């Protein structure tokens, strides 16, 4: 009695049509999980590299919209500064913009933020270090993870110091008579609170992103997921650092 053989499921490997192309061939499953191997990164269509590029595209699109928002805020700042009001008694147009003294702690805050941008960039480079990542893929240890976590933690600490420094600056400005209320606010102090407050809100999201990044580094098993979490957080942080440099220059020199 003839034997009956059941054909096992196979993958069909196809190549792009062209001169010298081979016909489709059957490739037997090897039994391996195939999750996180080096071949995945070489697969430009379905591997982690393509996933990283796609996430970066959406992130950069959102950050571009954020930068446009800050640019419009700067334009409104200069337009309000050049505004004129007519005195009803003398019928003379005068300006009501009175520059305020920038709290000196903002200079220290700027240095702290730049240092945090350097530390998160170091973390991003460590998580993509090929030798360390290869050891993790081969199950020889977690060198990339050990090198990355301290730098992410340092960025989180510096980001918290920056936000605390911004709060101190608001307190100092209020102490000299420029509080954020109807009786003491001026056009210049209003824009100071508006600009620094909106940036602080964006940076707070970055701090939450750093917290999530630390959780991802310790919880995610796949190397590429850890890489993506650090990469996205780092690029967001760099953008907020650049935005602060531009906004701080406007506040310090644009009045």
C-alpha positions as CSV (number, residue, x, y, z in Angstrom):
1,X,0.0,0.0,0.0
2,X,1.6,3.3,-1.0
3,X,2.6,5.6,1.7
4,X,1.0,9.0,2.0
5,X,3.2,11.9,2.9
6,X,1.9,15.2,4.2
7,X,3.7,18.3,3.0
8,X,4.8,20.5,5.8
9,X,4.2,24.3,5.6
10,X,7.0,26.1,4.0
11,X,8.0,29.6,3.3
12,X,8.3,30.7,-0.2
13,X,11.4,32.8,-0.8
14,X,11.0,35.1,-3.9
15,X,13.5,37.4,-5.5
16,X,12.9,40.5,-7.5
17,X,12.3,39.7,-11.2
18,X,15.1,40.6,-13.5
19,X,17.9,39.1,-15.5
20,X,19.4,36.0,-13.9
21,X,16.6,35.8,-11.3
22,X,15.9,32.4,-9.8
23,X,12.4,30.9,-9.6
24,X,10.6,30.7,-6.2
25,X,12.1,28.1,-3.9
26,X,10.8,26.4,-0.8
27,X,12.7,27.0,2.4
28,X,12.0,24.7,5.3
29,X,11.5,26.3,8.7
30,X,14.6,26.0,10.8
31,X,12.6,25.8,14.1
32,X,14.2,29.0,15.4
33,X,12.2,31.9,16.7
34,X,14.0,34.4,14.5
35,X,13.2,37.3,16.8
36,X,15.9,39.9,17.0
37,X,18.5,38.3,14.8
38,X,21.0,40.2,12.7
39,X,19.1,39.2,9.6
40,X,16.1,41.1,10.8
41,X,18.1,44.4,10.7
42,X,19.2,43.7,7.2
43,X,15.7,43.2,6.0
44,X,14.8,46.7,4.9
45,X,11.1,45.9,4.3
46,X,10.0,44.1,7.4
47,X,12.8,44.3,9.9
48,X,13.4,46.5,12.9
49,X,15.3,49.0,10.8
50,X,12.2,49.8,8.7
51,X,10.2,50.0,11.9
52,X,12.7,52.5,13.4
53,X,12.6,54.6,10.3
54,X,8.8,54.7,10.3
55,X,8.6,55.7,13.9
56,X,11.2,58.4,13.3
57,X,9.2,59.8,10.5
58,X,6.1,60.2,12.6
59,X,8.2,61.7,15.5
60,X,10.0,64.2,13.2
61,X,6.7,65.3,11.7
62,X,5.2,66.0,15.1
63,X,8.4,67.8,16.2
64,X,8.4,69.9,13.1
65,X,4.8,71.0,14.0
66,X,6.1,71.8,17.5
67,X,8.9,73.9,16.1
68,X,6.5,75.8,13.9
69,X,4.4,76.5,16.9
70,X,7.3,78.0,18.8
71,X,8.3,80.0,15.8
72,X,4.8,81.5,15.6
73,X,5.1,82.3,19.3
74,X,8.3,84.2,18.7
75,X,6.7,86.2,15.9
76,X,3.8,87.1,18.2
77,X,6.4,88.1,20.8
78,X,8.1,90.6,18.5
79,X,4.8,91.9,17.1
80,X,3.5,92.6,20.6
81,X,6.8,94.3,21.5
82,X,6.5,96.7,18.5
83,X,2.9,97.5,19.3
84,X,1.9,101.1,20.0
85,X,-1.0,102.5,22.1
86,X,-2.5,106.0,21.9
87,X,-2.6,108.1,25.0
88,X,-6.3,109.4,25.2
89,X,-5.2,112.7,26.8
90,X,-2.3,113.6,24.6
91,X,-3.3,111.6,21.5
92,X,0.3,110.5,21.2
93,X,1.2,106.9,20.3
94,X,3.5,105.3,22.9
95,X,4.7,101.8,23.5
96,X,3.8,99.9,26.7
97,X,6.6,97.3,26.4
98,X,9.0,97.6,29.4
99,X,11.8,95.0,29.3
100,X,12.3,92.8,32.3
101,X,15.5,91.5,33.8
102,X,16.0,87.8,33.0
103,X,16.6,85.8,36.2
104,X,20.2,84.7,36.2
105,X,19.3,81.2,37.1
106,X,18.1,80.7,33.5
107,X,21.7,80.7,32.4
108,X,22.4,77.8,34.8
109,X,19.2,76.1,33.6
110,X,20.4,76.3,30.0
111,X,23.8,74.7,30.9
112,X,21.9,71.9,32.8
113,X,19.6,71.2,29.8
114,X,22.6,71.1,27.4
115,X,24.3,68.6,29.7
116,X,21.2,66.5,29.7
117,X,21.1,66.5,25.9
118,X,24.7,65.2,25.9
119,X,23.9,62.4,28.3
120,X,20.8,61.2,26.4
121,X,22.9,61.2,23.2
122,X,25.5,59.1,24.9
123,X,22.7,56.7,25.9
124,X,21.5,56.6,22.4
125,X,24.9,55.7,21.0
126,X,25.5,53.1,23.6
127,X,22.2,51.2,22.9
128,X,23.2,51.0,19.2
129,X,26.8,49.9,19.8
130,X,27.2,47.0,17.4
131,X,29.5,44.8,19.6
132,X,27.3,45.1,22.7
133,X,24.1,44.6,20.7
134,X,25.5,41.5,19.1
135,X,26.4,40.0,22.5
136,X,22.8,40.6,23.6
137,X,21.4,38.9,20.5
138,X,23.7,35.9,21.1
139,X,22.6,35.7,24.7
140,X,26.1,36.5,26.1
141,X,24.9,39.2,28.5
142,X,23.4,42.7,28.5
143,X,26.3,45.0,28.0
144,X,24.3,47.6,26.0
145,X,21.7,47.7,28.7
146,X,24.2,48.2,31.4
147,X,25.9,51.0,29.5
148,X,22.7,52.8,28.6
149,X,20.7,52.9,31.8
150,X,23.1,55.2,33.8
151,X,23.1,57.8,31.0
152,X,19.3,57.7,30.7
153,X,19.0,58.1,34.5
154,X,21.4,61.0,34.4
155,X,19.3,62.7,31.8
156,X,16.2,62.2,33.9
157,X,18.0,63.8,36.9
158,X,19.2,66.8,34.9
159,X,15.7,67.2,33.3
160,X,14.2,67.4,36.7
161,X,16.8,69.9,37.8
162,X,15.9,72.1,34.8
163,X,12.2,72.1,35.6
164,X,13.0,72.9,39.2
165,X,15.2,75.8,38.1
166,X,12.4,77.2,35.9
167,X,10.1,77.2,38.9
168,X,12.8,79.1,40.9
169,X,13.0,81.6,38.0
170,X,9.2,82.2,38.2
171,X,9.4,82.6,41.9
172,X,12.2,85.2,41.6
173,X,10.3,87.2,38.9
174,X,7.3,87.2,41.2
175,X,9.3,88.4,44.1
176,X,10.5,91.6,42.2
177,X,6.9,92.5,41.4
178,X,6.2,90.7,38.1
179,X,3.7,88.1,39.2
180,X,1.4,86.3,36.8
181,X,-1.8,88.2,37.9
182,X,-3.7,91.2,36.6
183,X,-2.3,93.7,39.0
184,X,1.4,93.1,38.4
185,X,1.7,91.4,35.0
186,X,3.2,93.4,32.1
187,X,3.4,92.5,28.4
188,X,7.0,91.5,28.8
189,X,6.5,89.4,31.9
190,X,3.4,87.8,30.4
191,X,5.4,86.6,27.4
192,X,8.1,85.4,29.7
193,X,5.7,83.2,31.6
194,X,4.0,82.1,28.4
195,X,7.2,81.1,26.6
196,X,8.9,79.4,29.6
197,X,5.7,77.8,30.7
198,X,4.9,76.2,27.3
199,X,8.4,75.0,26.9
200,X,8.4,73.5,30.5
201,X,5.2,71.7,29.6
202,X,6.8,70.1,26.6
203,X,9.9,69.2,28.6
204,X,7.7,67.6,31.2
205,X,6.5,65.3,28.5
206,X,10.1,64.5,27.8
207,X,10.8,63.7,31.4
208,X,7.8,61.3,31.3
209,X,9.3,59.8,28.2
210,X,12.6,59.2,30.1
211,X,10.7,57.4,32.8
212,X,9.0,55.3,30.2
213,X,12.4,54.7,28.5
214,X,13.9,53.4,31.8
215,X,10.9,51.1,32.2
216,X,11.3,49.9,28.6
217,X,15.0,49.1,29.1
218,X,14.2,46.9,32.0
219,X,11.0,45.3,30.8
220,X,11.4,44.9,27.0
221,X,13.0,41.6,26.0
222,X,13.7,42.4,22.4
223,X,16.8,44.5,21.7
224,X,15.2,46.5,18.9
225,X,12.3,47.7,21.1
226,X,14.8,49.0,23.7
227,X,16.7,50.7,20.9
228,X,13.6,52.4,19.5
229,X,12.5,53.6,22.9
230,X,15.9,55.3,23.6
231,X,16.2,56.7,20.1
232,X,12.7,58.3,20.1
233,X,13.2,59.8,23.5
234,X,16.7,61.1,22.6
235,X,15.5,62.9,19.4
236,X,12.5,64.5,21.3
237,X,14.9,65.7,24.0
238,X,17.3,67.2,21.5
239,X,14.5,69.1,19.8
240,X,13.3,70.5,23.1
241,X,16.9,71.6,23.9
242,X,17.2,73.3,20.6
243,X,13.8,75.0,21.1
244,X,15.0,76.3,24.5
245,X,18.2,77.8,23.1
246,X,16.1,79.7,20.5
247,X,13.5,80.8,23.1
248,X,16.1,81.8,25.7
249,X,18.0,83.9,23.1
250,X,14.7,85.7,22.3
251,X,14.0,86.4,26.0
252,X,17.6,87.5,26.8
253,X,18.4,89.5,23.7
254,X,15.2,90.1,21.9
255,X,13.8,92.7,24.3
